[in-house]
């Protein structure tokens, strides 16, 4: 893959997750994922926060039906490129992918399969969401890729066209201010500074079309000033920033001020990252009933408000090779009967677990002397519940 690494490193990590997926796809002749949306970002962020694979919604903002989907998650890698390396190139037997327990195990190379999911069918499109959080074990990354069939999403935050030219080393200079602060938010006079992204020198600002509301002015340094009263009419205007060291390099964006204000073009913001010890966990997918491709991804109806709450647990090792998990308190299932409990051990793979009586569960045949991270969740007819916090247990 050939792209401008300097530009890539200046992007926010959430943008990088989107970009690296498309670079892998394009390099193999597949269509790029077209859109990042607010809805899917929020779902992926929940997965990153909970240290688990995100679960796709049934429909997308705008009304499209999700016909197939897949999600991946990893924790502990210091940056997006290293995380992508293990997802794509070290996901087989003997890799950190703990779902790949043998050369023919179905969990082998599933991260790669999801990144390289099939092209969208006719009247459908590919969209995704990205999430990132700093948890106890390091940076938690989550991607959710979906095929939407129907209307285009109404909450797009980033498109592949937005970043494609930048990765080729051109067109990466842009106005990063997303929208203007309403004048009524200020106690006295209005003052908002416009900003650029990836500028190599200082910039000179100007109004190149439209008109500012009465009493407002834009300085050459990018400061917009005016009264703190909301204009009664809508004033739309285009601001242009020019790099002073290279006047031919410019970027523009249109804003509005006034009643019924509409924001400018949306861009993404930068997150910080930290360096941690690599530890990758695996992913699960659900069998597709709508596609004949080998990638097994589809969607189910999710009732987010009624899935069981996260249980509070205590875990001990009472006997050699065994771990006992006890639910402390009750699990709120919001009126839906709990049909089973599941546990995960050092991974995002969930397995059904049977009670041993009185809210207790027993995990057997673990390696003596080794420490494990244990989680538990309840499952009702509405779906899998929120996972408990991880408990570290050293096995006798």
C-alpha positions, 0 to 999 in steps of 0.5 A: 500500500502506498500513501502519505504516512505523514498525513496519516499520522496527523489524522485522529485515531478514529479517522485512521481506523476508517482509512486503514480498513479502506487501504486494505480493501482497495489494495485487493480490488474491493470497494472502499467503505463509503461512509462513517456515521454518527450512529455507527460511531456511537455503537462502536464506541460502546464496544470500545468502552465495554471491551467487547465486539460492538453489535449492529443496529437493525436499521441505519439513520435514514431508514436503510436496512442492515443486511449484513455486518461484522465487528472486530475489537482489540486491546493493548496495541499502541497505535492503529497500524499495529492493531491492523497488522494483527487483525490482517496478518497475524490472525491464524493459528499460533497468533494472539487470536485466541479464537483460533485454537487449531489450524482449522478452527472457525475463529481463524482469520475472522478479523481479516474476513470482516475487514475484507467483507464483500462489496455492497450489492446493488442499491446497497452501500458499506458504512462503518463506525469506529470507537476508541477508549483507554481501559485498564489493559490499554487502548481499546479499539473497535470497528463495526462494518455494515451493509446498508440497503436503502436510503443513504444515511442521514448522519454521515461524519466522514466519507472516503472522498474526504480523505482519499486525496489527502493520502495521496499527498494532496488536498489535505489542508482544510478548515477544521472548524465544524460549526459556529458557536451561537451568538446567544451562548456569549454573555457579552460580545461574540468571539469565535476563532476559526481553525485549519487542519494540517496547515504548515504555516500561518493562514490568512482568512477572508470572506469569499462569498455570501455576507456576514450578519450586521455587526459581525467581522472576520479578521485576517487571523481567523477571529469572528466577532460581533454582538451576542444577539442572534441574527433574525435572518439566516446569513450564509457565507463562505470563509477561505483560509490561505497558507501565507507561505503558499498562497495557492493552497487554500481551503473553504467552508460555508457557515450560517448564522441566524434563526434556523442556523445550519452547521458547516461541513462536519469533520472529526476531532483528534484523540490522544493515544498511549503506549501499552503492552500488546494483548489482542482479543478475538471477535464473534460474528453471526451467520448470514441468512441474506448472503451466499459469500463465505464471510458470515455476517448478518444482523439481528434485531437489538432492543438496547433498552431492555437487554439485561444490566451488567451483573456484579460478580466475585470470582475465586479459585476454590479448587485446583484448576477451577474458578467459581463465579458468584453474582453479587446482587440481582441482574435487572432484565427489564421484565424479559426472562433471562434464558442463559448466562455466558462467560468470557475468559481473556477474550471477547468470545462468549460461551454459555455457562451453567449454574452450579446453584444459588447464582454460582457458576463453575469454570473447570479445567483451567491451567493451574498457576495462571491468572485469567480475566473473567467476565459474565453476562446475562442473556434474555429474549431481547439479546445479550446483556451488558458484561460485568467488569473484568475480574482477575483470578489466579487459578490454584 
